[in-house]
Amino acid sequence: MAAFDVRFFIDTFLIALTGIPVTLILSVIPFLIAIPLGIGIAFLRLKKVIGASQLFAVYSSFALGTPLIIQIYLCYYVLPKALAEFVKFLGIGIDIYAIDPIFYALLVFTFNTTASMTETFRSALNAVDQGQHEAGLAVGLSGFRSFSRIVMPQVFLIALPNMATTAVNLMKGTSLAFVMAVHDVMAKARIEGIYSYKNIESYLGAFIIFFILCFVTERLFKLLESRLNAPWRKGNQAKGGEVEVAL
Amino acid sequence: MIEIKNLSKSFGSHHVIRDISLTINDKEVVALIGPSGTGKTTLLRCINFLTCGDKGEISMGGLTVDCRKHSRYNLLNLRRKSAMVFQNYNLFQNKTALQNITEGLIYAKGLKKPEAEKRACVELEKVGLADRAYDYPHRLSGGQQQRVAIARAMALDPEVILFDEPTSALDPEKVGEVLLAIKRVAREGITMIIVTHELDFARNVASRILFMDEGIILEDGAPDEVFQTPKNERTKRFMQNYNNDFIYNI
């Protein structure tokens, strides 16, 4: 076995770095879409809306109960074919196969992340006492106001640690996008490795980049948590007496 | 004036409220007493539609809302005419004592923030908690939280304040301070409906007692009347337990 090629390692590392924007796109966009969708679905499930509740329960168990790689393969191979048939049926002259594979990647990651986000918000919504919303209604806030001003701030803070886990899982999951011919960090490193037969050097580069990305993501969430970390949480030192009582 | 007309409510096959009609006049302090699980709290919650009755009508301050067909707008207006004090306080956990009071003043009553804060401070002063205005609920004792909740209800200047077992979650030491705060509210001449198990307090503060059992109001009268000369058999039995002085021999 050849010795570790430092020169090659640095070169592939730099190439892999150029995949970061794609990795970030694949992480950030599905995450941002998943938040409102997750809240909405969690709400429907908690309200036990007939039909929707069962539908999304099945959705959750599909999305979370099957390997991501299979979801990716299914989405990548089945969906274009189905769409092409559909387009042919409608008689519109769109070439489905010309669509950038990144859209399929975004679709599948959103599909998967929304399910995790739904579970995150479902438990967080459950954790906030129903009485908080009732008290909001009782003082004359509208349902929406009570929900957005009283319930949701509490829900978000409870959900934040799980949201961080979801974000890191999503980011790690995007490394599978290479099977869809999306050129993210992993794909770039892999291509270099395959052509040169220097797999260790190439994958080590991807390893380091993903480690840093995930580490930074986690830190960002920690930072956000401490920023948001309101003095109203139990166990936090309240900053009472900071402001003079204006009588 | 609050008018409840033919109100019924059942949970599944369990009839919690059976066709209750009731008129409560302005400035009346009504204590709603009776055994546990007889629909007292449900009746109270039906008045501001936190629980929606199956049928019947609620009228308050010139607004009549039918249980079977009500618009969101009507519910909001009805709730804005009333205020509620809950058994487990239900202070907004993410708001300070002061913000708990200003929240409704700003977003339901449309007051400007400085005005709302001024009003809130006055109410906090009344319940003796002006110095805790900037504390969050978890920093306050149960009794203090409930006093803030009373201040929150008072600040809204409602037609009626609904008290749902306001002292049930408190330890005996803290019950006194909350009852005192309620008494003060009563003296201001605000209409109140109090669901309570504190019979002494009910007798002392209320101008009218309602005794409820199995979803029906069995007795309705002045405190002395209901406590000393109840007409209904069920009320008599209930009052016997209360009037008897128990002697424990050890």
Interface residues (C-beta under 8 A of the other chain):
Chain A: D129 G131 Q132 E134 A135 G136 L137 A138 V139 G140 L141 S142 G143 R145 R149 I150 P153 Q154 A230 P231 W232 R233 K234 A238 K239 G240 G241 E242 V243 V245 A246 L247
Chain B: N48 L50 R72 L76 R79 R80 S82 A83 M84 F86 N88 N90 L91 F92 Q93 N94 K95 T96 E103 G104 Y107 A108 K109 E117 K118 C121 E125 A130 D131 R132 A133 Y134 D135 Y136 P137 H138 R139 R152 A153 L156
